[in-house]
């Protein structure tokens, strides 16, 4: 999962880790903060088990204000084999 922040938004890997540390996960996720060339904001990359993806995304959107329903998340890319249900997307967007 990749979360592209906009210019001026700040979020540390420690904050992400703290938010999800109480979740029952299949595997410990790897969290990296990157600064892609040409991008104006940081990129947070989270590598996790496919079955943990939905739990992690929901928890982050609940706990971290800039990742809520506003404009904090610009792009979430799923890796090959990962799935995100339409019901989860609709719930997150309150449709």
C-alpha positions as CSV (number, residue, x, y, z in Angstrom):
1,X,0.0,0.0,0.0
2,X,1.3,3.4,-0.9
3,X,0.0,6.7,0.6
4,X,1.1,9.8,-1.2
5,X,0.9,12.9,1.0
6,X,0.4,16.3,-0.4
7,X,2.9,19.1,-0.1
8,X,3.0,20.4,3.5
9,X,1.4,17.3,5.0
10,X,3.6,15.5,7.5
11,X,3.3,12.0,8.8
12,X,6.0,9.9,10.4
13,X,6.5,6.2,10.0
14,X,6.4,6.0,13.9
15,X,2.9,7.5,13.8
16,X,1.8,5.0,11.3
17,X,3.4,2.1,13.3
18,X,1.8,3.4,16.6
19,X,-1.6,3.5,14.9
20,X,-1.6,-0.1,13.8
21,X,0.5,-1.7,16.6
22,X,-2.6,-3.1,18.4
23,X,-4.1,-4.7,15.3
24,X,-4.0,-8.5,15.2
25,X,-2.0,-9.0,12.0
26,X,-0.7,-12.1,10.1
27,X,2.7,-10.5,9.6
28,X,4.5,-7.4,10.9
29,X,4.2,-4.8,8.2
30,X,7.2,-2.9,6.8
31,X,6.7,0.8,6.9
32,X,9.0,3.2,4.9
33,X,8.9,6.9,4.4
34,X,10.1,7.9,1.0
35,X,10.6,11.2,-0.9
36,X,10.1,10.4,-4.5
37,X,11.9,12.5,-7.1
38,X,9.6,15.1,-8.5
39,X,6.9,14.6,-5.9
40,X,5.9,17.5,-3.6
41,X,4.9,15.3,-0.7
42,X,6.3,12.3,1.1
43,X,5.3,8.7,0.1
44,X,4.5,6.2,2.9
45,X,5.0,2.7,1.7
46,X,3.5,-0.1,3.8
47,X,4.3,-3.7,2.8
48,X,1.9,-6.1,4.5
49,X,0.1,-9.5,4.2
50,X,-2.8,-9.4,1.8
51,X,-5.2,-10.3,4.5
52,X,-4.0,-7.4,6.7
53,X,-4.4,-4.7,4.1
54,X,-8.0,-3.8,4.8
55,X,-7.5,-3.7,8.5
56,X,-4.5,-1.5,8.2
57,X,-6.2,0.9,5.8
58,X,-9.3,1.2,8.0
59,X,-7.3,1.8,11.2
60,X,-5.1,4.5,9.6
61,X,-8.1,6.3,8.1
62,X,-9.8,6.2,11.5
63,X,-6.8,7.3,13.6
64,X,-4.9,9.8,11.4
65,X,-6.8,12.9,10.5
66,X,-5.0,13.7,7.3
67,X,-5.8,10.2,6.0
68,X,-9.5,10.5,6.8
69,X,-12.2,11.2,4.4
70,X,-10.6,14.5,3.3
71,X,-8.0,14.9,0.7
72,X,-5.1,13.3,2.6
73,X,-4.9,10.2,0.5
74,X,-4.1,10.8,-3.1
75,X,-3.2,7.4,-4.2
76,X,-3.3,3.9,-2.8
77,X,-1.9,1.2,-5.1
78,X,-2.5,-2.4,-4.4
79,X,0.3,-4.9,-5.2
80,X,-0.4,-7.8,-7.4
81,X,-2.6,-10.3,-5.6
82,X,-3.9,-7.8,-3.1
83,X,-7.6,-7.1,-3.0
84,X,-9.8,-4.3,-1.7
85,X,-13.5,-4.9,-1.7
86,X,-16.0,-2.5,-3.2
87,X,-17.9,-2.6,0.1
88,X,-14.8,-1.4,1.9
89,X,-14.2,1.4,-0.5
90,X,-17.9,2.5,-0.3
91,X,-17.8,2.3,3.5
92,X,-14.6,4.4,3.6
93,X,-16.1,7.0,1.3
94,X,-19.5,6.8,3.1
95,X,-21.4,6.1,-0.1
